């Protein structure tokens, strides 16, 4: 049985086909995200080469994932004007005429890492992505956690680093975790992208200080067995030991977290966790 | 079928018996918490009058609730010396020789309010207790949320109120939510208990400012449909509108939270949510 997966990102779409096992991708394509109609037709063109029987979609957000809602599967108030309120799930179902399952990109990535990657063997697995934005998703006992909706967990409250004069870029909260630690926050604070600041130790010290606080907030609420931190900003691998160190310092002995280098880890699926997770949604939903 | 419930609090034990429906209590007793052996014998004496077939226990914490752990059902590192590492669940099973089920007091209270109180009709229900300490529990689709263990969610990060010089009383984190907004924090900050400060508006303004931040942290991670706030400190009913107002201000339009006076509410079970929840554990676990 062939399965299709789409990682619908804000800047690019990744489409893949697997043969039963979502991790074994037999064909894959990637193209820039344009307007909704053109982008979906490009995806359709790719999948026409394969007789897929179901499709999973891991989408950028915010999307309405409340199954009781009339706009289930539609984008909410995204800054990407052409995608605002676009009924993605409905359009894909009409276009492909096969079962289509949808969740957020971060939830799908969490599911993929839980099943095939760094989260294997854990019962409760949190996946955090630090890219242009900031988001997190939780999988527990094979199921994606969702309350009334999925928030992407990106706006928890943190304390300012004493040496950081920046007030944050979140349009709602200023200095929440997304406002202080996303890739956009780095770029706005320093006037340069993170990848141009590799040699500036203070940048990564402050970044780790904030990410550790968000992780502490998630930890004390959710007590995950595994916390996987991925996304473009985490390509700076020096962040991992810094985050672990600040996390241990901030927790200060509260709760037995076990070995922190086994708790807070990098993803293992080589940037394919989104599209693999999209295909895994078919089994899970 | 008669069910027994124990709300095992740090200062008092409440024992109750119900006839099938946990909400219909047919006998109840309450006595101060002494040393473990005496306190359990006093409970045993009460339940001997009733042919209970199962027992539920809603305990103060921290307790080990990781079912894979060798010390499952035992107290962890509590400041109450005589209860430290006491194997409560094992002792109750030996003493009563009937099925015994255990969870934390705040989780049990959440379950009771979800089934019979202010949480009825919601799929995802958060219960927060603000008493001497601070804790929260989550019930989703009838099940108590638990990660690797239950943390009681009491140590999330918040920002200091600009007019509050107090540095917090949490022995681990100083100014986390428990350190700034628990009943103990109020007493240590002002040198008086909350009930003696009823007329001081600034006390409750600052208290609401902190509680709203904790609720925001929970909200963006969990997206509960209902948030029930109980415990001794919440007897100051003026806190509810203040918390709602600060919560709306801090969220600042991020996510559609619906009517905030329906989201953040008081418990409805008249301080019996703990012991009713204890009995409901029998059905749930």
Interface residues (C-beta under 8 A of the other chain):
Chain A: X123 X124 X136 X140 X146 X147 X148 X149 X150 X151 X153 X154 X155 X156 X157 X158 X159 X172 X173 X213 X216 X217 X218 X219 X220 X221 X222 X223 X224 X225 X250 X251 X252 X253 X254 X255
Chain B: X123 X124 X136 X140 X146 X147 X148 X149 X150 X151 X153 X154 X155 X156 X157 X158 X159 X172 X173 X213 X216 X217 X218 X219 X220 X221 X222 X223 X224 X225 X250 X251 X252 X253 X254 X255
